[in-house]
Amino acid sequence: MPSTASLSRPAVIELRRYTLQSGRRDELIELFDREFVETQEETGMVVLGQFRDLDDPDRFVWLRGFRDMAVRHRALTAFYEGPVWAEHGPRANATMISSDDVLLLRPLSDGRGFAASPAERPEAGGPAPERFVSATLWSFPPGQHDGVALIRDGLLPLLHRTGPAPLAALTTETAHNTFPRLPVRTGENVVAVLTSYPDESAHRRHLADVRAHPLARNEILPGIEREQTAAPSMLRLAPTGRSLIA
């Protein structure tokens, strides 16, 4: 099993977005937080965050991390072929319409990944933290790096100067999917930036400050817009009671 240190700063991250049967999100969250956190981590991965999507009552979003792609294969094989998933997986699957919206990501650069400490995770059954997490996703043409560089070298430092530093900045992991039983989106060139705030009003103020900054207004944001293939999407997320990301 990977060391605690390697688990706390994973180099491979899955961002998973599930569409659920109407009204069954809380059922899945209760099952997930009780049965699928420590049991996944025992196989060599780290469960980073679990969220309610504030724009869709039937959407569950979560992230997990791995030391590398080889560990990902071993850990997923052990979990999905193990006794916990055999016992509780059918109930989890019954809540879902789709679980294939998955981005395979890695830190955008050194120091831009998650720093997580599973030992600090709250026990099951506790209240959800009163925090707001945003995840903004930009898409660029495959193989093109100018937009990615503008976010890395321009937008991220500006976000840090004008408000809370992002929790993580991630980009597409292009390695072959080592566990094809669970599909991931291919042909992507994505940057995902996740940031936490006390509430959504703090998030809105931060965005306004960034957009009003002359460097962002005149150079960074227009440059990103020229490179992107579509307008960025933003996930408005509420952490569950056991989410490490909050």
PyMOL commands that set and color helices and strands:
alter all, ss='L'
color gray80, all
select helices_A, chain A and resi 4-8+25-35+38-41+69-80+83-94+118-120+146-162+200-212+214-227
alter helices_A, ss='H'
color red, helices_A
select strands_A, chain A and resi 12-20+46-53+59-66+96-107+132-139+168-172+190-197+233-239
alter strands_A, ss='S'
color yellow, strands_A
deselect
rebuild
show_as cartoon
